[in-house]
């Protein structure tokens, strides 16, 4: 490939006496001056060099080179063709050669938008198809005094951000529906199958154990006991910490994650869930994974899930547990109290329970945890003596 990413030390300061590590782009070992000016501005205050956005730009430049185009001469249709090829057909030098997810396309659009905003501010004249009429007027030179225009936080100098609407799945072909507040059993299986193993484990913990995402991400190697089938968050919203049991299927998924994923990543982190860079998984990364899974299941099953909220897994657990509790009460079977319920969910008030009563539901769901509770004795017997006075049974 003509364009490549190279690591470099960039000198700065009064006498160029300071050095900043950066990832820059070279054209046959010659630095791409205008592109790298943009990359220097993005990285000059960063503790570590940018990675993903730089590689995205490099992939874009190689695509343009393949089609005989220069970065300053492209039309909006050229950028759209590039994104469509990534999204539908894939490029052999982009990722693993597989089509990009919707969230990845959004990232590409943001990277390209920042590049062309920067070039526009520096006075480079690009094709008029990249601009709206008002943007052209704002950028046009004038002989007389021109009142300064202050850019808003979400304002751009080109139309590139509008390309995101072109790739939004099921934009107008089906009516919109409200976001999923809790999942059906079919949706849980489909979403779990669409997620990479690390995010699958996080997702299933929120569904079957009811932790907040922040609590799951706080798991450490010391707070997850797969032999006994227990997990203990190290952080919670209210500061209350309790140990919970996890179902056998999730135990197996977590074991597989440790062997196939975490065991092959070099890291010094004690976090249980880590990314490919060896750092703890972030909330933003999990949210992006859910978005990719949403797009995949919508395409595969013809659904119209408008959004997958990170809180929906926990809400599913609460709705299922409330169903189980109320069912026991109707049949005269002793069960846990509402106070126990709130303590388990880490809620501050009993008022939170009203959202999970049957009368307030959008639709009925199956009590997902009944299977877990009905098989609990066999799980205990399989994994050893789980019952302990030091561990709160959930």
KEPAZA-539262 format. One line per field, with one value per residue (C-alpha): residue number from 1; residue in three letters; x, y, z. Coordinates in Angstrom, 3 decimals, padded with zeros to 6 digits. Each point is the difference from the previous one (the first is absolute). Layout:
REM residues N
pos (NUM;...) .
code (Ala;...) .
x (X;...) .
y (Y;...) .
z (Z;...) .
***
This chain:
REM residues 394
pos (1;2;3;4;5;6;7;8;9;10;11;12;13;14;15;16;17;18;19;20;21;22;23;24;25;26;27;28;29;30;31;32;33;34;35;36;37;38;39;40;41;42;43;44;45;46;47;48;49;50;51;52;53;54;55;56;57;58;59;60;61;62;63;64;65;66;67;68;69;70;71;72;73;74;75;76;77;78;79;80;81;82;83;84;85;86;87;88;89;90;91;92;93;94;95;96;97;98;99;100;101;102;103;104;105;106;107;108;109;110;111;112;113;114;115;116;117;118;119;120;121;122;123;124;125;126;127;128;129;130;131;132;133;134;135;136;137;138;139;140;141;142;143;144;145;146;147;148;149;150;151;152;153;154;155;156;157;158;159;160;161;162;163;164;165;166;167;168;169;170;171;172;173;174;175;176;177;178;179;180;181;182;183;184;185;186;187;188;189;190;191;192;193;194;195;196;197;198;199;200;201;202;203;204;205;206;207;208;209;210;211;212;213;214;215;216;217;218;219;220;221;222;223;224;225;226;227;228;229;230;231;232;233;234;235;236;237;238;239;240;241;242;243;244;245;246;247;248;249;250;251;252;253;254;255;256;257;258;259;260;261;262;263;264;265;266;267;268;269;270;271;272;273;274;275;276;277;278;279;280;281;282;283;284;285;286;287;288;289;290;291;292;293;294;295;296;297;298;299;300;301;302;303;304;305;306;307;308;309;310;311;312;313;314;315;316;317;318;319;320;321;322;323;324;325;326;327;328;329;330;331;332;333;334;335;336;337;338;339;340;341;342;343;344;345;346;347;348;349;350;351;352;353;354;355;356;357;358;359;360;361;362;363;364;365;366;367;368;369;370;371;372;373;374;375;376;377;378;379;380;381;382;383;384;385;386;387;388;389;390;391;392;393;394) .
code (Unk;Unk;Unk;Unk;Unk;Unk;Unk;Unk;Unk;Unk;Unk;Unk;Unk;Unk;Unk;Unk;Unk;Unk;Unk;Unk;Unk;Unk;Unk;Unk;Unk;Unk;Unk;Unk;Unk;Unk;Unk;Unk;Unk;Unk;Unk;Unk;Unk;Unk;Unk;Unk;Unk;Unk;Unk;Unk;Unk;Unk;Unk;Unk;Unk;Unk;Unk;Unk;Unk;Unk;Unk;Unk;Unk;Unk;Unk;Unk;Unk;Unk;Unk;Unk;Unk;Unk;Unk;Unk;Unk;Unk;Unk;Unk;Unk;Unk;Unk;Unk;Unk;Unk;Unk;Unk;Unk;Unk;Unk;Unk;Unk;Unk;Unk;Unk;Unk;Unk;Unk;Unk;Unk;Unk;Unk;Unk;Unk;Unk;Unk;Unk;Unk;Unk;Unk;Unk;Unk;Unk;Unk;Unk;Unk;Unk;Unk;Unk;Unk;Unk;Unk;Unk;Unk;Unk;Unk;Unk;Unk;Unk;Unk;Unk;Unk;Unk;Unk;Unk;Unk;Unk;Unk;Unk;Unk;Unk;Unk;Unk;Unk;Unk;Unk;Unk;Unk;Unk;Unk;Unk;Unk;Unk;Unk;Unk;Unk;Unk;Unk;Unk;Unk;Unk;Unk;Unk;Unk;Unk;Unk;Unk;Unk;Unk;Unk;Unk;Unk;Unk;Unk;Unk;Unk;Unk;Unk;Unk;Unk;Unk;Unk;Unk;Unk;Unk;Unk;Unk;Unk;Unk;Unk;Unk;Unk;Unk;Unk;Unk;Unk;Unk;Unk;Unk;Unk;Unk;Unk;Unk;Unk;Unk;Unk;Unk;Unk;Unk;Unk;Unk;Unk;Unk;Unk;Unk;Unk;Unk;Unk;Unk;Unk;Unk;Unk;Unk;Unk;Unk;Unk;Unk;Unk;Unk;Unk;Unk;Unk;Unk;Unk;Unk;Unk;Unk;Unk;Unk;Unk;Unk;Unk;Unk;Unk;Unk;Unk;Unk;Unk;Unk;Unk;Unk;Unk;Unk;Unk;Unk;Unk;Unk;Unk;Unk;Unk;Unk;Unk;Unk;Unk;Unk;Unk;Unk;Unk;Unk;Unk;Unk;Unk;Unk;Unk;Unk;Unk;Unk;Unk;Unk;Unk;Unk;Unk;Unk;Unk;Unk;Unk;Unk;Unk;Unk;Unk;Unk;Unk;Unk;Unk;Unk;Unk;Unk;Unk;Unk;Unk;Unk;Unk;Unk;Unk;Unk;Unk;Unk;Unk;Unk;Unk;Unk;Unk;Unk;Unk;Unk;Unk;Unk;Unk;Unk;Unk;Unk;Unk;Unk;Unk;Unk;Unk;Unk;Unk;Unk;Unk;Unk;Unk;Unk;Unk;Unk;Unk;Unk;Unk;Unk;Unk;Unk;Unk;Unk;Unk;Unk;Unk;Unk;Unk;Unk;Unk;Unk;Unk;Unk;Unk;Unk;Unk;Unk;Unk;Unk;Unk;Unk;Unk;Unk;Unk;Unk;Unk;Unk;Unk;Unk;Unk;Unk;Unk;Unk;Unk;Unk;Unk;Unk;Unk;Unk;Unk;Unk;Unk;Unk;Unk;Unk;Unk;Unk;Unk;Unk;Unk;Unk;Unk;Unk;Unk;Unk;Unk;Unk;Unk;Unk;Unk;Unk) .
x (000.000;001.178;-000.950;001.093;-000.150;003.356;000.913;001.906;001.342;-001.245;002.151;-001.785;000.597;001.955;003.221;-001.504;001.290;-003.063;-001.047;-003.496;-000.532;-002.523;-001.395;000.384;-000.648;002.747;-000.225;002.706;001.983;-000.499;-002.212;-003.394;000.409;-003.584;-001.502;002.616;-000.581;-003.532;001.180;002.549;-002.755;-002.073;002.845;002.105;-001.768;-000.591;001.839;000.136;-000.107;-003.322;-000.458;-003.410;-000.681;003.472;-000.431;-003.463;001.566;002.726;-002.608;-001.874;003.162;000.808;-003.549;000.324;003.358;-001.572;-002.593;002.409;-001.292;001.720;-001.280;-000.564;-001.875;-002.695;-003.714;-002.633;-000.949;003.607;-000.140;-003.409;001.306;002.889;-002.324;-002.449;002.783;001.117;-003.564;-001.232;002.936;003.003;003.594;002.784;002.265;-002.684;-000.203;-000.271;-001.557;-003.551;-002.721;000.104;-002.718;-002.276;001.889;003.327;-001.432;-001.043;003.598;001.318;-002.408;001.167;003.670;-000.543;-002.156;002.747;002.587;-001.987;-001.075;003.682;000.915;-002.864;001.150;003.493;-001.364;000.116;-002.678;-001.757;-002.803;-003.238;-001.933;001.566;-001.775;-003.480;-000.807;000.338;003.339;001.319;-001.078;001.645;003.301;-000.022;002.520;-001.392;001.530;-001.963;-000.296;-001.576;-001.454;001.704;-001.950;000.433;-000.386;-002.320;001.251;-001.904;000.382;002.129;001.527;-000.930;-002.958;001.921;-001.766;-003.332;001.221;-000.856;-003.685;000.727;001.224;-002.613;-001.660;-003.721;-000.177;-003.404;-001.055;-001.610;-001.804;002.001;-000.513;000.926;003.316;000.199;-000.568;000.395;000.725;-001.938;001.766;000.325;001.631;002.428;001.254;000.265;001.850;002.357;000.881;000.729;002.451;003.731;000.679;001.196;-003.109;-002.236;001.097;-000.680;-003.410;-001.087;001.119;-002.290;-002.874;000.368;001.593;-001.336;003.213;000.404;002.523;002.343;-000.147;000.822;002.931;001.346;000.510;003.598;001.832;-000.389;-003.725;-001.092;-000.085;-000.957;000.599;-002.714;-001.987;-000.007;000.808;000.499;000.109;002.602;-002.129;-003.701;-002.157;-000.976;003.194;-001.737;001.906;-001.370;001.037;-002.279;-000.237;000.123;-001.663;001.977;-000.160;001.602;002.662;000.933;000.066;002.272;002.339;000.155;000.722;002.911;001.499;-000.654;000.083;001.612;002.649;001.269;000.278;003.100;-001.141;000.953;-003.591;-001.850;-003.344;-001.934;-001.283;002.708;000.174;002.546;002.241;000.344;-001.984;-003.310;-003.095;-001.698;-003.684;000.283;001.478;-002.839;-002.576;001.537;-000.066;-003.709;-000.663;001.764;-001.988;-003.242;000.728;000.899;-003.126;-002.233;001.408;-000.036;-003.473;-001.776;-000.525;-000.245;001.782;000.740;002.505;001.571;000.481;002.681;-002.538;-002.436;001.805;-000.322;-003.632;-000.632;001.361;-002.147;-003.147;000.604;000.720;-003.131;-002.055;001.407;-000.627;-003.609;-000.708;001.183;-002.221;-003.080;000.601;000.681;003.687;002.391;002.303;002.249;-001.395;-000.083;002.768;002.144;-000.731;001.155;003.134;000.875;-000.524;001.953;-002.961;-000.456;-003.814;-002.879;-001.507;002.268;-002.047;-003.069;001.730;000.131;-003.563;-001.942;-002.534;002.753;001.696;-000.025;-000.243;000.159;003.293;000.808;001.549;003.495;001.566;-002.447;002.205;003.040;-001.783;-001.567;003.426;001.837;000.429;001.730;002.257;000.989;000.660;002.062;002.182;000.487;-001.222;-001.169;-002.121;001.968;-000.975;002.477;-001.659;-003.444;-002.094;-001.736) .
y (000.000;003.512;001.589;-001.423;000.972;000.640;000.813;003.250;002.418;003.518;002.886;002.947;002.743;003.279;-001.653;-003.276;-001.462;-002.189;-003.117;-001.410;-003.585;-000.057;-002.195;001.721;-000.981;-000.347;-000.177;-002.466;000.976;003.740;001.736;001.207;003.623;001.268;-003.148;-000.121;003.642;-001.044;-003.091;002.017;002.331;-002.995;-001.655;002.834;-000.036;-003.762;-002.220;-002.765;000.097;-000.386;-003.379;-000.777;003.410;000.112;-003.452;000.993;002.965;-002.236;-002.441;002.943;001.307;-003.427;-000.297;003.379;-001.061;-003.178;002.135;002.684;002.676;002.540;000.978;003.652;-000.880;-002.379;000.569;-000.943;-002.965;-001.320;000.038;-001.668;-002.713;-000.649;-000.387;-002.173;-002.349;-000.318;-000.597;-002.373;-001.695;000.712;000.816;-002.606;002.444;001.283;-001.989;-003.710;000.463;-000.294;002.655;002.753;000.405;003.035;001.370;-000.354;001.925;002.742;000.131;000.274;002.866;001.853;-000.472;001.258;002.888;001.250;-000.281;002.038;002.534;000.547;000.337;002.456;002.162;000.091;001.388;-003.039;000.108;-003.314;-001.005;001.926;-003.258;-000.237;003.167;001.365;003.440;001.622;-001.711;001.302;003.540;-000.258;-001.195;002.369;002.884;003.534;003.440;001.860;-000.535;-003.327;-000.761;-002.994;-003.231;-002.099;-003.725;-001.897;-003.188;-002.197;002.263;-001.094;001.693;-002.761;-002.284;-003.184;-000.587;-000.220;-003.229;-001.756;000.222;-001.937;-003.018;-000.024;-003.437;-000.185;003.771;000.337;-003.423;-001.027;001.992;000.994;-001.741;000.991;-001.161;-003.387;000.451;-003.696;-003.003;-003.094;-003.360;-000.019;003.423;-000.980;-003.013;001.955;002.961;-002.263;-001.931;003.274;001.247;-000.830;-002.269;002.722;002.143;-003.072;-000.758;003.596;-000.016;-003.325;001.091;003.042;-002.219;-002.945;001.654;003.550;001.961;003.464;000.146;002.011;-002.767;-002.705;002.024;000.274;-003.779;-000.941;-003.289;-000.355;000.764;-002.624;-003.566;-002.302;-003.181;001.009;001.944;003.376;003.579;003.085;003.517;002.271;003.096;000.834;003.098;000.082;-001.508;-003.253;-003.088;-003.550;-003.295;-001.584;-003.440;-000.343;-002.715;-002.927;001.277;003.295;-001.837;-001.910;003.174;001.739;-003.007;000.020;003.746;-000.512;-002.739;001.271;003.779;001.282;-002.715;001.192;003.696;001.412;002.151;001.143;000.888;-001.821;000.795;-003.127;001.420;001.516;001.098;-000.877;002.835;-001.646;002.748;-000.438;-000.021;003.410;000.871;001.636;-003.173;-002.134;002.488;-000.092;-003.819;000.057;002.346;-002.347;-002.937;001.967;000.597;-003.665;-001.451;002.505;-001.135;-003.692;-000.254;002.934;001.718;003.739;000.549;003.723;-000.025;-002.395;001.796;-001.267;000.081;-002.354;-003.149;000.990;000.978;-003.439;-001.645;002.236;-000.648;-003.748;-000.047;002.059;-002.444;-002.898;001.773;000.941;-003.473;-001.524;002.359;-000.842;-003.699;000.387;-000.938;001.777;002.366;003.014;003.381;003.249;001.326;-003.017;000.716;003.640;-000.965;-002.551;002.522;002.660;002.389;002.823;-000.048;-002.450;002.342;-001.602;-003.215;001.531;-000.001;-003.795;-000.853;-001.851;002.799;002.430;-002.273;000.587;-003.730;-003.155;-001.841;-003.496;-000.360;-000.610;-000.833;-002.789;-002.419;001.160;-000.426;-003.343;-001.417;001.681;-003.143;-001.776;003.028;-000.024;-003.729;000.323;002.880;-001.005;001.510;003.482;000.759;002.073;002.332;002.508;000.125;001.436;-002.369;001.765) .
z (000.000;-000.788;003.333;003.347;003.672;001.675;003.590;000.422;002.613;-000.689;001.336;001.603;002.537;-000.125;-001.125;-001.168;003.230;000.605;-001.891;-000.422;-001.264;-002.849;-002.736;-003.366;-003.620;-002.604;-003.791;-001.099;003.138;-000.658;002.597;-001.275;001.034;-000.042;001.473;002.736;000.934;000.812;001.912;001.994;001.219;001.086;001.899;001.411;003.384;000.186;002.444;-002.608;-003.819;-001.793;-001.642;-001.493;-001.556;-001.584;-001.533;-001.264;-001.812;-001.419;-001.346;-001.558;-001.712;-001.435;-001.319;-001.733;-001.465;-001.416;-001.791;-001.209;002.368;002.235;003.405;-001.074;-003.206;001.207;-000.419;002.533;-002.194;000.265;003.805;-000.063;-002.373;002.396;002.987;-001.937;-001.046;003.629;001.185;-002.710;-001.740;002.263;-000.959;000.299;001.858;002.398;003.226;-000.712;-003.405;001.345;-000.531;002.609;002.611;000.125;003.020;-001.850;-002.972;002.426;001.252;-003.572;-000.677;003.111;-000.941;-003.571;001.198;002.323;-002.782;-002.514;002.638;000.744;-003.675;-000.551;002.895;-001.485;-003.255;-002.267;-002.674;-000.471;-002.321;000.598;000.492;003.484;001.177;000.511;-001.409;003.410;000.614;-003.329;000.884;003.408;-001.503;-002.990;000.120;000.260;-000.668;002.628;003.739;000.795;003.392;001.579;000.160;003.122;-000.601;002.317;001.642;-002.477;-003.046;-002.954;-003.014;-002.466;-000.675;000.817;003.378;-001.880;-001.602;003.254;-000.984;-003.194;001.971;002.739;-000.327;-000.736;-000.198;-001.653;-001.168;003.287;002.697;003.053;003.308;003.505;001.345;001.680;003.723;000.694;-002.168;-000.958;000.219;-003.814;000.004;002.756;-001.953;-003.264;001.529;001.975;-003.166;-001.823;002.630;000.287;002.975;002.382;-000.600;-000.004;003.577;001.086;-001.685;001.520;003.474;-000.191;-001.171;002.388;003.033;-000.270;000.457;-001.432;-002.827;002.207;002.592;-002.544;-001.344;003.555;000.239;000.790;-000.318;003.775;000.141;-002.563;001.329;-002.850;002.003;002.449;-002.602;001.765;-000.986;002.170;-001.456;001.560;-000.651;000.257;-000.359;003.683;001.399;001.033;-001.135;-000.049;-001.553;-002.591;-001.596;-003.758;-002.105;-001.379;-003.596;000.993;002.028;-003.154;-002.128;002.511;000.119;-003.785;000.048;002.413;-002.199;-003.522;000.469;003.178;000.023;-003.388;000.923;001.660;002.909;003.471;000.864;002.773;-001.645;-000.985;-003.284;-002.200;-003.628;-002.663;001.183;003.407;001.722;001.859;-002.209;000.027;000.158;-003.434;-001.514;001.396;-001.245;-003.500;000.052;000.881;-002.908;-002.425;001.397;-000.428;-003.677;-000.519;001.646;-001.802;-003.336;000.871;001.528;-001.635;003.344;000.481;003.296;-000.087;002.861;002.485;003.268;002.363;002.843;-001.751;001.152;003.647;-000.572;-001.487;003.140;002.232;-002.059;000.026;003.730;000.710;-002.079;002.021;003.323;-000.805;-001.357;003.282;001.969;-002.071;000.627;003.730;-000.299;002.427;-001.859;000.543;001.086;-001.953;002.266;-000.899;-003.658;000.288;001.907;-002.657;-002.821;001.876;-000.053;002.492;000.021;-000.238;-002.614;-002.606;000.266;-001.651;-003.406;000.087;001.013;-002.687;-000.444;-001.029;-002.546;-003.732;-000.565;002.069;000.263;001.082;003.477;-001.326;003.322;000.862;-001.896;001.954;003.337;-000.883;-000.916;002.845;002.084;-002.872;-000.539;003.659;-000.107;-003.199;001.168;003.606;003.251;-000.970;003.040;002.491;002.814;-001.408;-003.414;-000.618;-002.104;-002.888) .
***
